[in-house]
């Protein structure tokens, strides 16, 4: 898929009160058993790696590979891979909802990228990262 030369610039603010800048972390703590916490942290690092690989595939105009990575590593098809059913009982409902939003967004991206419409592709990709940002801004593992 041919991507136009677009410069994307963004600034991410975690809240408007400046609590992050002041060193206060108001995120909700989520307590997990040690082995499950380790597994979840590994999964989140793999999510970040998958995003990198998706961007690399897009840069190479390989929409098939971007779609494959998105669905298999982030999409609805990836939930068993990441042990979502084991972690879900420990998550607050809002965290589960945000996590499901990530998986749904990735599956939608896998479909959108196949249309080879750069605007739809980037919009769908931004919905994936928005889910990550929302979860990390609201929750932290303990």
C-alpha positions as CSV (number, residue, x, y, z in Angstrom):
1,X,0.0,0.0,0.0
2,X,1.4,3.4,-1.0
3,X,1.5,5.7,2.0
4,X,1.7,9.5,1.4
5,X,4.5,11.5,2.9
6,X,2.8,12.6,6.1
7,X,4.5,14.0,9.1
8,X,2.6,13.0,12.2
9,X,3.3,15.0,15.3
10,X,1.7,14.5,18.7
11,X,2.0,15.5,22.3
12,X,0.5,13.2,24.9
13,X,-0.7,14.7,28.2
14,X,-1.7,12.4,31.1
15,X,-4.4,14.5,32.6
16,X,-4.8,18.2,32.8
17,X,-4.0,18.7,36.5
18,X,-0.3,18.2,36.1
19,X,-0.2,15.4,38.7
20,X,2.2,13.4,36.6
21,X,4.6,16.3,36.4
22,X,4.3,16.8,40.1
23,X,5.4,13.2,40.7
24,X,2.0,12.0,41.9
25,X,0.7,8.8,40.3
26,X,-3.1,8.7,40.6
27,X,-3.5,5.5,38.5
28,X,-5.5,2.7,40.0
29,X,-3.3,-0.1,41.2
30,X,-4.2,-3.6,40.0
31,X,-2.9,-6.5,42.1
32,X,-2.0,-9.7,40.3
33,X,-0.3,-12.9,41.4
34,X,3.5,-12.6,40.7
35,X,3.5,-15.1,37.8
36,X,0.5,-13.5,36.2
37,X,2.0,-10.0,36.6
38,X,5.2,-11.2,34.9
39,X,3.1,-12.8,32.1
40,X,1.0,-9.6,31.6
41,X,4.1,-7.4,31.5
42,X,5.6,-9.7,28.9
43,X,2.4,-9.5,26.9
44,X,2.4,-5.7,27.0
45,X,6.0,-5.6,25.8
46,X,5.0,-7.9,23.0
47,X,2.1,-5.5,22.1
48,X,4.7,-2.7,21.8
49,X,6.9,-4.9,19.6
50,X,3.9,-5.8,17.5
51,X,3.1,-2.1,16.9
52,X,6.7,-1.6,15.8
53,X,6.5,-4.5,13.4
54,X,3.1,-3.2,12.0
55,X,4.7,0.2,11.4
56,X,7.7,-1.5,9.7
57,X,5.4,-3.5,7.5
58,X,3.5,-0.4,6.5
59,X,6.8,1.4,5.7
60,X,7.6,-1.5,3.4
61,X,4.1,-1.3,1.8
62,X,3.3,-4.7,3.1
63,X,-0.3,-4.4,4.2
64,X,-0.8,-8.2,4.3
65,X,2.0,-8.5,6.9
66,X,0.7,-5.6,8.9
67,X,-2.8,-7.2,8.9
68,X,-1.3,-10.6,9.9
69,X,0.7,-9.1,12.8
70,X,-2.2,-7.0,14.0
71,X,-4.7,-9.9,14.1
72,X,-2.4,-12.6,15.4
73,X,-0.6,-10.5,18.1
74,X,-3.1,-7.8,19.1
75,X,-6.5,-8.7,17.6
76,X,-9.3,-10.9,18.9
77,X,-7.4,-13.9,17.7
78,X,-4.5,-13.2,20.1
79,X,-6.4,-13.4,23.3
80,X,-5.6,-17.0,24.1
81,X,-1.9,-16.3,23.3
82,X,-1.8,-13.6,25.9
83,X,-3.8,-15.6,28.5
84,X,-6.5,-13.0,28.7
85,X,-8.9,-15.4,30.4
86,X,-6.4,-15.9,33.3
87,X,-5.8,-12.1,33.9
88,X,-9.4,-10.9,33.4
89,X,-10.7,-12.0,36.9
90,X,-8.1,-9.7,38.5
91,X,-8.8,-6.7,36.3
92,X,-11.3,-4.0,37.3
93,X,-14.2,-3.8,34.8
94,X,-12.9,-0.6,33.2
95,X,-9.5,-2.3,32.6
96,X,-11.2,-5.3,31.0
97,X,-13.3,-3.0,28.8
98,X,-10.2,-1.1,27.7
99,X,-8.3,-4.3,27.0
100,X,-11.2,-5.6,24.9
101,X,-11.2,-2.3,23.1
102,X,-7.5,-2.9,22.1
103,X,-8.2,-6.3,20.8
104,X,-11.3,-5.1,18.8
105,X,-9.3,-2.1,17.4
106,X,-6.5,-4.4,16.2
107,X,-9.0,-6.7,14.4
108,X,-10.6,-3.6,12.8
109,X,-7.2,-2.4,11.8
110,X,-6.4,-5.8,10.2
111,X,-9.5,-5.3,8.0
112,X,-8.9,-1.6,7.3
113,X,-5.3,-2.0,6.2
114,X,-6.4,-4.4,3.5
115,X,-8.5,-1.6,1.9
116,X,-5.2,0.3,1.1
117,X,-6.7,3.6,2.2
118,X,-4.0,5.5,4.1
119,X,-6.5,7.6,6.1
120,X,-8.5,4.5,7.2
121,X,-5.3,2.7,8.0
122,X,-3.9,5.5,10.2
123,X,-7.3,6.1,11.9
124,X,-7.6,2.4,12.7
125,X,-4.0,2.3,14.0
126,X,-4.6,5.3,16.2
127,X,-7.5,3.5,17.8
128,X,-5.1,0.7,18.8
129,X,-2.6,3.1,20.4
130,X,-5.5,5.1,22.0
131,X,-6.5,1.9,23.9
132,X,-2.9,1.4,25.1
133,X,-2.7,5.0,26.2
134,X,-6.0,4.9,28.0
135,X,-5.1,1.7,29.9
136,X,-1.6,2.9,30.9
137,X,-3.0,6.3,32.0
138,X,-5.6,4.8,34.3
139,X,-4.0,1.6,35.7
140,X,-0.7,0.3,37.0
141,X,0.2,-3.2,38.1
142,X,1.2,-3.9,41.6
